[in-house]
Amino acid sequence: MGVLLAAARVPRRKLVAIVDRFFLANLLVFFALLQLWFQREWVARAFFVWTTVFNLFVVSVFWSVVSDVFRPEQGRRLFGCVAAGAATRNTRNGSGGVTMSITRRRFLHATAAAGALPLLTRCAGAMGAGAGADAKGGKKLRLLILGGTKYLGPELVNEAQARGHVLTLFNRGKTNPQLFPDLEKLHGDRNGDLKSLEGRSWDAVLDTSGYVPKQVAASAGLLSKRVAQYVFISTISVYPDGMKPGSDETAAVQTVPDPTSEDVQKHYGGLKALCEAAAEAAMPGRVTNVRPGLIVGPGDPTDRFTYWPVRISRGGDVLAPGSGEDPAQLIDVRDLASWVITAVERKHVGVFNALGPAKKMTMREMLEGCRRGVGSDARLVWADAKVLEKNEVSPWMDMPVWTGGDAGFASISNARAVAAGMTFRPIDATAKDTLAWFKTQPPERRAKLRAGVTPEREEKVLQALRAPAQAAG
């Protein structure tokens, strides 16, 4: 009612001009915010809310003008025509002798429409990015990777480039400096030299190289006002041993007796947990803490999965741990990279356990998948955990992926990440590609695997397992 009374006091010619100019001024304000403010999605949401409210105002102004132009009896006869004209934004002179200049009205409306169209498109793109649109069909993101040249880093780069995003790498320039010559590279050090990041802004940061809290606190603090999202690559090692099977992201994490400690080898999981907290403290509500399990696939520097496709490809009897029914969890480095980029595009925040597969996998299923993937006729010989312990064959390092008696650590819930779009390729494909990559490595790299029981020790256990059958024969 207040709007209608105000409109009644202003001449029609001035009123419409004021409304159009006010509309154009608001468009300019929103356009500037979209250009200058990093939280574009929220600007876009505000714009659409504002458009809805402003539309109600325009309708009120329209009917106030109409009531001033037409007499009651004319209104009753012409209501249908007037409503149709309002809906289509007809700029021609209406019945009853509207005296405003047609040329001026057309000019004002055309100007407003011309200004609104690109802004609406930009807002839709900004909101689309929050709903999962990637650069191929939506917003091109500017991403900063802290690291980017080792194992997961290059896969993140490849995935982001494939989706059309713009990348900057920050590192010391010492690890694989020959990679990605066409990308912008900023050099510095996580331990006190972040000068090259000052004054710069990005849509998101992917931190693959933070191991102690002060590193993460420094980078997240410096960039908190210049980035919308901080993705920290953590680890499931933040959880303590003896976890209950099916535990999710709400489970308790490890602590460090001395929070200032930087002994990563001794307190790896606890320090990663503190890194997560440091990122969240610097950018509350805008952090994605990703907790991968065992990362496997081409490029693996540890051989903690590579052992199996390589060993199985050699054929013969292969020592396998336990009964075959123990759980196994891992994630292909390419699947992890794909989901991390998706999490940035969809603005997923919070904590996510990043490990697969989607459903429970046993050690037997994993090793049979490896055998199919590499095309081997090797025979799996299963050894009871007590037999392995007696022969000093340990879980994890001697028998990679196998966690032995700690079944909870191989049964962590990944339901939240799966619901957020995480997918997994078959273990067969991972094994095949891992073996193909391993065969391209230099002879000295292929000569000795970095994990897994040695051939001599494996044969010793296999002989012990064969002995009863040989004695009976």
N, C-alpha and C positions, 0 to 999 in steps of 0.2 A: 504493500500500500504506500509506503514511503517513497518507493521508486516511482510509482505512478503519479503521486502528488508532485514530486520534483520534476518529472517529465512534463506535467501539465503547465508548469510555470515557465518553461523554456520554449522559445519559438521552434517550430518543427525543423526549419532549415538548420538552425544551430544545433539542435538536439542530435540529429543523425550524424552531423559532422563531428560532434564531440564524441559520440559513441564509437565511430570509426577510428578516430585518432587515438582514443583510449585503447582500443583493441590493438592498433598497430604498435603503440608504445609498449604494451605488455608482451607482444611478440618479440620486440627487440630485447626486452629484459630476459625472457626465457632463452633467446638465442645466445645472448652473452653468457648466461649461466651454463649452458651446454658446452660452450667453448672453453670456459675458464675453470669450472668446478669439476673435480674428479669423480664425484658421485653422480654421474649422469643419469643412472637409472632412476634415482629419486627425483631428480629434476623432471624427467619425463613423466613420472607418475603425477607429480604436482601439476604439470602442464595439462594433462588430460582431465584432472579434477577441476582445474581452473576453467578449462574449456566448457565443461558441463555446466558449471555454475554461471559462467558468462553467457551461455546460451539461454539460460532462464531469464537473465537480465535483458537480453536482446528481445526475447519474446514479449516480455513485459513492456518494453519501450515501444515495440511494434504495435501492440494492442492499444497502448495509450494514445499513440498517434492516430490510429484508426478511429478510436472513439471520438477524437477531436475533429476528424474529417467528415465522418458520416453522421447523419441524423438517425435516431432510433429506428424509424420505419425503413430507412435505406439499409441499415445494418441487418434487419431481419430478412430482407429480400436478398442481400448480397453476401451473407455470411459464408456460404459455401465457396463462392468465388474468391472472397478475401482470404479465407483459410488456405485455399490452394495456392494463391499468390504468395502468401507468407512462407509456405513450405518450400516453394521453389525459388525463393529469394528473387522474385520478379522485380526488375528495376525500372519497368516502364511506369508511366503515370497511371494511377488508379482512377476508378470512377469517382466522381465527386470533386475532381479538380485539385489534386495535390499540386502545389505550385512550385515544389523544389525543382531545380534544374536537373533534367535527366542526365546530362553529360557529367555533371559533378557527382551525382549519386553513382553512376556507373563507374566513374573513375575511382571513387573511394572504395566501392565494393571490390572492384577488380584488383586494386592495390592491396587490400586486406587479404583477399584470396591468394594473390601471388606470394605475399609474405608468409601466409599460414601454411601453404602446401609443403615447401621444403622443410619448415620447422616440424610439421606433423610427421613427415617422413623421417626426420632425424630423431624425433622422440620415439617413434615406433622402432627404429633401429636400436636405440638405447635400451628400450624395454625388451626387445627381442634378444639382446645379448644376455639379459638376465634370465630369459626363459630358455636359453640353450642355442641361440642362433650363433653360428660361427662366421668367420670372415667370408666364406664362400656365399653365404646367403644373408649376411647381416653385418655386424660391426667388426671392423678390423681392429684388433687389440694391440696395444703397445706393451710388450712384456720384457721384464728385466730378469735374467737368470744369474743368480749368484753361484758361479761355478760354470757348468755347461759343457765341459770338455772331457768328462770321464763317465763311462758306463750309462747311468740314467740320464745324465746331462745331454749328451748327443741325441738320445732318443726323444727327449723333450723338444730339442731344437728341431729335429726332423718332423715331428708331429705338428708342432706349431707352424712351421713353414708350409707344410702340406695344406694347412687350413687357411693360409694367407695372412697370418699375423706377423707383426713387425718385432724383431728381436734385438736386444742388446745383451751382451755378455759382460759380466764383471768377474775378473779373476786376476791371479798373479802373472798370468802369461807363461807359466812354466809347464803345465800339463797339456800335452798335445796342442801346442800353439799353432800348428799347421791347419787345424780344423777350422772350417767355416771362414774362409778368407773374405767373403763378401759381407759378413755381419759387422755391425758396430761393436767394438771391443773396448771396454774401459778397464784400465789396469789399476790395481791397488792391492790391499791386503785386509783380510777380515780382522786382523789384530792391530787396528789403530789407523789404517790409512784408507779412508772412505771418501777422500776429497773429490774424486772424479764423479761421485754420485750427487754431490751438492748442487742444488738448483735445478735438478732434473726431475721429471715426473713421468710416471708410467701408469697403465691401468692396473697391472698386477706385478708382484715380485714372486719368483719361484726360487726358494732358498734350498739348494741341494748340498750346501757345504758348511752348515752351521753345526758345531759339535759342542761348544761351551756357551753358557748363557750370556756372557758378556758380548760375544760376537753377535748373537741374535738381537740382544737388547740394543746394541749400537746401530745395526742396520735397520731394524724395524723402527727404532726411535727417530732416526734421521729421515726415513721415508714416510713416516706415518701421515704427514699432511700432503704428501705428493703421490700417493698410490691409494687405490680403492681396496685392494685385497693383498694379503700376504700369505703365500702358501709355503709352509715349512715341511720338509721331508724328514719325518721322524723315524720311528722304528717300533715294532712290537716288543723290542727288548726293553721298552719302558715298563713292561709288566714284570712282576717278580716270578720266580720259579714256583711251580706247584699250583698253577692257575686251575680253576675249575673248568672243565670242558664246557664250551658254549659261552664263555665270558665275553662281554662286549666292551664298548668304549667307556662304560661307566666304572669298570674295574679299577681298583687302586693301582697306583704306579709306584715305582721305586723312588726312594729318597736317597740323598747323599749326606753323609754325616757332616761334611764341611761343604756348604754351598759354593764356596769360593774355589774349591778344588778344580783343577783342569786336567786331572789324570783320566783321560778318555779311556784308556785301556782298562783301567780298574773300575770306573764308574760310567761306562758307556750308556747304559739304559737310563740311569738316574740323571745324568747330565742332559740327555736328550729330553727327558721329561721337564727339566728346568728350562731348557730352550723353548719348549712349547709354551710354558707359562710366561716366559719373557716376551715372546711375540704377542701373546694375548694381552699382556699388560700394556704394551706399547700401542696396540691397535685393537682395542676391545670390540668384539663382534664382527671383526673383519679378517679373522685369521682362519685358514684351513690347515689343520694339523693332520698330516697323512702318515699313518703308521703301517708301512709295508712289512710283510713277512719276508721270507727268503726270496730275493730278487734273482731270477734266473733268465737264461736265454743267451743269444749271441752277444759276445763282448764281456761275459762274466769273468772278472779277474780272480775269483776265488776258487772256481771249479767245484763249488759245493753242490751243484746239480750236474755240471758238465761231466763229472766222473761217470755217471750212469750211462748216458748215451755213448760215451767213448768206450767204456768197458764192455757194454753189451754188444757194441758193433764188432768187437774182437772175437766174439763167439765163445764156444765152449761152456763149461760150468761157471756160473757167476754166483758168488756168495751174496745172499740176500738176507736182510735182518728180520728176526722175529718170525711170527706166523704168517705175515703178509696182511693181517687185518688191522695193524696199527694205522692210525690216521696220518695223513701227510698234507701239508699246505705249502704253497709257494705262489709266486706270481711272475709271469713273463714280463720282462722289463718293458716290452713294447705295449703290453696291455696297461701297465702302470702309467706309462707316459701318456697314452691316449686318454685315460681317465683324468689325470691331473689337468690336462688342457681343457677337457670337458668341464671339470669342476670350476675352472676359471671362467669359462664362457657362461656357465649357468650360475656363477657366483655362489657355489656351495661353500658354506663356512661351518666350522665346528671340527670335531674329531672323527676320523674315519679309519677303521682297520682295513688296510689294503692288501688282501691276500685271497687266493683262490684255491680250488675252483668254487663255482657257485654252490655246489653240493658236496657232501663228504666224499673224500677220495682216500682209498687205502693205499698202503705201500705196494701191494700186489697190483692194483689198478695203475698206479704210476709207472711201475717197472714194466708191466705188460704194454703200456702205452709207449714207453721208450723203445721196447723191442719192435713194436709195429712201426714206429716212426723211423727207425734206422734200418729196418728191413733185415733183422738178424734172426738166426735160428738158435741163439744162445739158450741154455737151459738154466733157469733160476733155481738155486739150491738154498732153501730156507733154513736158517740156523737159529735155534732158540736163544733168547737173550742171555740165559745163563751160560750157554756154550760160548757165546761171543765174549762175555765177561771173563770167563775162565781163560780164554786165549788173548785177553787184553785188546779186544777189538771194541772200540767205544762208539756210542751213538754220535751222530752229527759229523764229526770230522773223519772217522774211519768209515762209517756207513752214512754218507751224506743224506740229508733231509730227514732221516729217522731220528726221532726224539727219545726213543727207548721208553723208559717208564714215565716220562713226563708227557702223557697224552694230552693234557690240557693245553700245552703250548702248541700243539698241532691241531687244535679244535677250537680256535678263536672265532667268534662270530664276525662275519663280514656282511651281515644283513643290511646295515646302514649304507655301506658303499654300493652294494648291489642295487638297492632301492634308488640310489642316486646315479645309476647308469653304468656302473662298472661291469665290464664283460670280460670273458676269458676265452682264449683260443684252446683247442684240444691239446693235451699233453703230448700227443703224437707229433703235432706240428712244432712245438717247442723243442722236442728232442731232435727232430730232423734238422731244424735250422741251427741248433746249437752245435751239432756234429759237423754240419757243413762249414760253419764259421771256424770251428776248432781246426779243421783240416787246412785252413788258409794261414794258420799261424806259423811263425818260423820254426825250424826243426828243434831249436833249443827250448822253445816254449812247449812244444808237443812232447818232448822227451820225458818229462816228469809232471804228472798232475799235481796240483797244489792241495788237493783234498782227496780222501778215499784211501782205503787200505792198499798197501803196496802189493804187487803181484806175488812176492815171496810169502808174505804173511797170509794173503788170501789162500794160496795153495796149501799152506800148513793147516789152516782150518778145514778146508775141503777134504784134505787127507784124513783128518780126525773124524769127519762126518762119514767118510766112506769106510773107515776101519771096521765098524761092527758088521756091515754087510759083507765085507771081504772075509772076515773071520767066519761068518756063518756059511759062506760059500765054500 
